[in-house]
Amino acid sequence: MKSLRAKHAILAFSIPFVLYAILGGFLGRALARDSAYRYLSVFQDVVTHVMNFYVEPPEMGEVMDGAIRGMMDALDPDSCYLTASEFEAFTSPETRLEADIGVEVTKRYYVQVVGVLPGSPAETAGLQPGDLLKSIDGQNTREVNVIVGESMMRGPAGSDLPLEIIRGRQPEPIEVTVKRRDVVTSPVEFELLREGTGYIHVTSFRAGTATDVKRGIEILKSQGAQHIVVDVRNSFGRLAADGAHVAELFVSGGVAARLQSRKGETTDVTLAGDQVAFEGPIAVLINRGSSGAAEILASAVRSGGRGELVGVQTSGRAAVQKAISLGDGAGIVLSVGQYWTPDGKALLGEGLEPTVEVSRPVETLADEDPVLDKALEILEADALKKAA
């Protein structure tokens, strides 16, 4: 009897360990199939080796910050990690009230200028789209993300901002000092290039841009414009609606783009059918600096069959970002939704291809523009065809 009780006791004691081993093995195999857990396991191994074997005891706070920044940098230019102070500044409305220099930027190794607002301090100082800002106010931007780079350029009106610029193939960086000020200027320029041909340059998409474009259309029509070139090269805007509102002035109804979440939920960016201000032929100029809202406009024009997209592929920054606070006060800005063209082409990371590809080489003279020339050729050929 004692032997039987002993066996029962041993069995009762052993069952939990057997079940734990079985379940543990099953769960272990299940988790191994999940790439997230695999990557976390590798990351833990790397952290352990660094802590135990690096040549000197590392400052793990700095190591972990660098690891997180590197992970976010591998996603897209607008997803990034912010320290507690950076995140507080980013989410503070007062930060937006500071003076700046009037540029739009992205991240390509260094912080890079995408667009320069007309009449801004940046334009006065000679900054150009494509310039790499090697340093801002003495700080190298290699490890600086877009949001921090933008904040570094803001400050008290009248204050000086030293910049170190890498431009094209010039062997040495250019040192420039820009004076910050409140930039109150329209992001839209327009003119009658030649008889019957209007030109509208949208340097930035924001609230009110569509109103400025509409005003330009009306003035150009009064000057006899029968076809219009819309130039959104090196133009950026974070909100798809700003691009859609400009598209509505040329495209009557339809879907400009489609927003898709990680879960596959979709929302159409639709165009009103009663806002068209110009019904004549148009051509849209695009390049690698055409980002966000500019890509939504280009997508609407292409899907609506309203005109040719002339230039080179756009940047692929059409996405929705969300600011997420972390437990220690730091935070991340993460792209949580991406835009697709109505026919199913992803814009984030891919960009929109032109219907007529024409590049503008770096060595092209300032007064030469083969992309614009091609657009004018297309519009004039269309006008001759209709006249015949």
TAPE-V815556 format. One record per backbone hydrogen bond with DSSP energy under -1.0 kcal/mol. NH is the residue of the N-H (numbers start at 1). CO is the residue of the C=O. Records with the same first field share a line. If there is no record, write none. Layout:
NH=CO / CO
This chain:
5=1
6=2
7=3
8=4
9=5
10=6
11=7
12=8
13=9
14=10
15=11
18=14
19=15
20=16
21=17
22=18
23=19
24=20
25=21
26=22
27=23
28=24
29=25
30=26
31=27
32=28
33=29
34=31
38=34
39=35
40=36
41=37
42=38
43=39
44=40
45=41
46=42
47=43
48=44
49=45
50=46
51=47
52=48
53=49
54=50
60=58
63=59
64=60
65=61
66=62
67=63
68=64
69=65
70=66
71=67
72=68
73=69
74=70
75=72
79=76
80=333
82=331
87=83
88=84
89=85
90=86
91=87
95=92
97=94
98=95
99=155
100=181
104=115
106=112
108=110
110=108
112=106
113=131
114=104
115=104
117=102
120=117
122=101
124=120
125=121
126=123
127=122
130=113
131=128
132=166
133=111
134=132 / 164
135=164
136=139
137=162
139=136
141=134
144=141
149=145
150=146
151=147
152=148
155=99
158=180
159=156
161=178
163=176
164=135
165=174
166=132
170=167
174=165
176=163
178=161
180=159
181=100
189=201
191=199
193=197
194=197
197=194
198=227
199=191
200=229
201=189
202=231
203=187
205=236
209=206
212=208
213=209
214=210
215=211
216=212
217=213
218=214
219=215
220=216
221=217
222=218
224=221
225=220
226=196
227=196
228=281
229=198
230=283
231=200
232=285
235=232
244=240
245=241
246=242
247=243
248=244
249=246
250=247
251=247
253=272
256=269
258=340
259=267
260=338
261=265
264=261
267=259
269=257
270=268
271=254
277=249
278=249
283=228
284=308
285=230
286=310
290=287
291=235
293=237
294=291
296=292
297=293
298=294
299=295
300=296
301=297
302=298
303=299
304=300
305=302
306=301
310=284
311=356
312=286
314=352
315=290
319=317
320=337
322=334
324=332
326=330
329=326
331=82
332=324
333=80
334=322
336=320
337=320
338=260
339=318
340=258
341=345
344=341
347=339
349=316
350=347
351=347
355=309
356=309
358=311
364=361
368=365
373=369
374=370
375=371
376=372
377=373
378=374
379=375
380=376
381=377
382=378
383=379
384=380
385=381
386=382
387=383
388=384
